[in-house]
Amino acid sequence: LLTTTLLSACIFFNNNSSKLYKRALQKAPYDAGIVPGVPWVVGGWDTAMKGRVIWAVHLYKRGLVKNLIFSGGAVYTPYYEGKIMSLYAQKLGVPAEHCFAEIKAEHSVENVYFGKKIADSLGFKSVALLTDPFQAALLKRLLKKYKPHIARIPFIVDTLPLINKINPVISGAAALNPKFTLSLAERETKWQRLQGTRGKKVKKWLREDRKMRRAANSK
């Protein structure tokens, strides 16, 4: 049901995805693309993860993004989403030196925040968000508010016709969080999760970042 809902939403936003893609092409290539995580369970990846990873790999192979930053902690399962997705990308032909895993984020806006942190630390200047059309639409306002210079490049449904036929096999052992005990749904209330999705934590972190920059500049 969730997969059907996601695909239906993606098809609905597909026209806008084409417009964003054409706009992004004008500024390509990007130094890095941030790919938000999706929970993973032993046995395979779901349609949401497939779409995001395959789209990111597609853009990398076309030379539109030079590096991929997969972002996501062990949020709902014991596996770091960022590491799992990076492993899949490498199986699909992206060199390990161009795949980076961020493992702190627990909400989509945090994927962007921590992904951009990694991009900055590596000296990447131009950054884009690579995800499905539904999530790209949901993050539009928050990106404009918190990270206005990050482009959105949601996948175009028509470009991924063979998505269900691509099934690389990976071992999740390298992405396992040995300290995992409770999922986010067990650690936070619905209201707390909603606040996280709306960027409450990111807003606080950005204030702290600004204070640290001011302090560093005053020395």
C-alpha positions as CSV (number, residue, x, y, z in Angstrom):
1,L,0.0,0.0,0.0
2,L,2.8,2.4,0.9
3,T,4.6,1.6,-2.3
4,T,1.5,2.2,-4.4
5,T,0.8,5.5,-2.6
6,L,4.4,6.7,-3.2
7,L,4.3,5.8,-6.9
8,S,1.0,7.5,-7.3
9,A,2.3,10.6,-5.7
10,C,5.5,10.5,-7.8
11,I,3.4,10.3,-11.0
12,F,1.3,13.2,-9.8
13,F,4.4,15.4,-9.3
14,N,6.2,14.1,-12.4
15,N,5.5,17.1,-14.6
16,N,7.1,19.4,-12.0
17,S,10.1,17.0,-11.8
18,S,10.8,17.5,-15.5
19,K,10.8,21.3,-15.0
20,L,13.2,21.0,-12.0
21,Y,15.4,18.6,-14.0
22,K,15.7,21.0,-16.9
23,R,16.4,23.9,-14.6
24,A,19.1,21.9,-12.8
25,L,20.8,21.0,-16.1
26,Q,21.6,24.6,-16.6
27,K,23.9,24.6,-13.5
28,A,25.3,21.1,-13.8
29,P,27.6,19.4,-12.9
30,Y,27.1,19.6,-9.2
31,D,29.9,18.7,-6.8
32,A,27.6,16.5,-4.8
33,G,24.1,15.1,-4.6
34,I,22.5,14.5,-1.2
35,V,20.3,11.4,-1.2
36,P,17.9,11.1,1.8
37,G,17.7,7.7,3.4
38,V,15.0,5.0,3.5
39,P,14.7,2.3,6.2
40,W,16.2,-1.1,5.2
41,V,15.5,-4.6,6.4
42,V,17.5,-7.7,5.7
43,G,16.3,-9.3,2.4
44,G,16.2,-6.4,0.0
45,W,15.3,-2.7,-0.7
46,D,11.9,-1.3,-1.3
47,T,10.7,0.8,-4.2
48,A,11.4,4.1,-2.5
49,M,15.0,3.2,-1.8
50,K,15.4,1.8,-5.3
51,G,14.1,4.9,-6.9
52,R,16.4,7.3,-5.0
53,V,19.6,5.2,-5.4
54,I,19.1,4.3,-9.0
55,W,18.3,8.0,-9.9
56,A,21.4,9.1,-8.0
57,V,23.5,6.6,-9.8
58,H,22.0,7.6,-13.1
59,L,22.9,11.3,-12.5
60,Y,26.4,10.3,-11.5
61,K,27.0,8.2,-14.6
62,R,25.7,11.0,-16.8
63,G,28.2,13.3,-15.2
64,L,25.6,15.6,-13.7
65,V,26.8,15.0,-10.1
66,K,30.4,14.2,-9.2
67,N,29.8,12.7,-5.8
68,L,27.0,11.1,-3.9
69,I,26.2,11.7,-0.2
70,F,23.7,9.1,1.2
71,S,22.2,10.4,4.4
72,G,20.3,8.5,7.1
73,G,20.9,7.0,10.5
74,A,19.6,3.7,12.0
75,V,16.1,5.3,12.4
76,Y,13.6,2.5,12.2
77,T,15.8,-0.5,11.8
78,P,19.3,-1.4,13.1
79,Y,20.9,-0.5,9.8
80,Y,22.4,2.9,8.9
81,E,20.4,4.0,5.9
82,G,23.2,6.1,4.5
83,K,25.6,3.2,4.6
84,I,23.1,0.7,3.1
85,M,22.4,3.1,0.2
86,S,26.0,3.7,-0.4
87,L,26.6,0.0,-0.7
88,Y,23.9,-0.3,-3.3
89,A,25.3,2.6,-5.3
90,Q,28.8,0.9,-5.3
91,K,27.2,-2.3,-6.5
92,L,25.7,-0.4,-9.3
93,G,29.1,1.0,-10.4
94,V,29.8,4.2,-8.4
95,P,33.4,4.1,-7.1
96,A,33.7,4.0,-3.3
97,E,35.7,7.2,-3.4
98,H,32.7,9.0,-4.7
99,C,30.2,7.6,-2.3
100,F,29.8,9.1,1.2
101,A,27.5,8.0,4.0
102,E,26.0,10.3,6.6
103,I,24.6,8.4,9.6
104,K,23.1,11.0,12.0
105,A,20.0,12.2,10.3
106,E,16.6,11.0,11.5
107,H,14.3,13.3,9.5
108,S,14.3,14.4,5.9
109,V,15.3,18.0,6.6
110,E,18.1,16.6,8.8
111,N,19.3,14.6,5.7
112,V,19.9,17.9,4.0
113,Y,21.5,19.6,7.0
114,F,24.0,16.8,7.8
115,G,24.5,16.0,4.1
116,K,25.5,19.6,3.5
117,K,27.8,19.5,6.5
118,I,29.7,16.6,4.9
119,A,29.7,18.4,1.5
120,D,31.2,21.5,3.2
121,S,33.9,19.5,5.0
122,L,34.9,18.0,1.7
123,G,35.1,21.3,-0.1
124,F,32.1,20.6,-2.3
125,K,30.5,23.9,-3.4
126,S,27.5,23.1,-5.6
127,V,25.0,20.7,-4.0
128,A,21.7,19.2,-5.1
129,L,19.0,17.1,-3.4
130,L,18.4,13.8,-5.3
131,T,15.1,12.1,-4.2
132,D,11.7,11.2,-5.3
133,P,9.2,13.8,-6.5
134,F,7.0,13.5,-3.5
135,Q,9.7,14.2,-0.9
136,A,11.2,16.9,-3.1
137,A,7.8,18.7,-3.0
138,L,7.5,18.3,0.7
139,L,10.9,19.8,1.3
140,K,10.5,22.7,-1.0
141,R,9.5,25.2,1.7
142,L,12.1,24.0,4.2
143,L,14.9,24.0,1.7
144,K,14.0,27.6,0.8
145,K,14.1,28.5,4.4
146,Y,17.2,26.6,5.6
147,K,19.3,25.8,2.6
148,P,18.2,28.0,-0.3
149,H,21.2,27.3,-2.5
150,I,20.6,23.5,-2.7
151,A,18.9,22.6,-6.0
152,R,16.2,19.9,-6.2
153,I,16.5,17.1,-8.8
154,P,13.7,14.7,-8.1
155,F,13.6,11.6,-10.3
156,I,11.4,11.5,-13.4
157,V,9.2,8.4,-13.3
158,D,9.5,7.8,-17.0
159,T,13.3,7.5,-16.8
160,L,13.1,4.5,-14.4
161,P,11.1,1.9,-16.3
162,L,13.3,-1.0,-15.3
163,I,13.5,-0.2,-11.6
164,N,12.0,-3.5,-10.5
165,K,14.5,-5.5,-12.5
166,I,17.5,-4.0,-10.8
167,N,18.2,-6.0,-7.7
168,P,21.9,-6.1,-6.6
169,V,22.6,-8.1,-3.5
170,I,24.5,-6.6,-0.6
171,S,25.4,-7.6,2.9
172,G,24.1,-5.3,5.6
173,A,26.8,-6.3,8.1
174,A,28.9,-3.3,7.4
175,A,26.0,-1.0,8.0
176,L,24.7,-2.5,11.2
177,N,24.4,-0.2,14.3
178,P,25.4,-2.4,17.2
179,K,23.9,0.1,19.7
180,F,20.5,0.2,18.1
181,T,17.7,-0.6,20.7
182,L,14.5,1.4,19.8
183,S,13.2,2.8,16.5
184,L,12.3,6.4,16.2
185,A,8.6,5.6,16.6
186,E,9.4,4.1,20.0
187,R,11.7,7.0,21.1
188,E,9.6,9.9,20.0
189,T,5.9,10.7,20.1
190,K,4.0,11.5,16.8
191,W,4.2,15.2,17.8
192,Q,7.9,15.1,18.3
193,R,8.4,13.3,15.0
194,L,6.3,15.9,13.3
195,Q,8.4,18.7,14.8
196,G,11.5,17.0,13.6
197,T,10.1,16.7,10.1
198,R,9.4,20.4,10.2
199,G,13.0,21.2,11.1
200,K,12.8,22.1,14.8
201,K,16.1,20.5,15.6
202,V,17.7,21.9,12.4
203,K,16.6,25.4,13.3
204,K,18.4,25.1,16.7
205,W,21.5,23.7,15.1
206,L,21.6,26.5,12.5
207,R,21.5,29.1,15.3
208,E,24.4,27.3,17.0
209,D,26.3,27.2,13.7
210,R,25.9,31.0,13.3
211,K,27.1,31.6,16.9
212,M,30.2,29.5,16.3
213,R,31.0,31.3,13.0
214,R,30.6,34.7,14.7
215,A,32.9,33.6,17.5
216,A,35.5,32.3,15.1
217,N,35.4,35.5,13.0
218,S,35.9,37.6,16.1
219,K,39.2,36.0,17.0
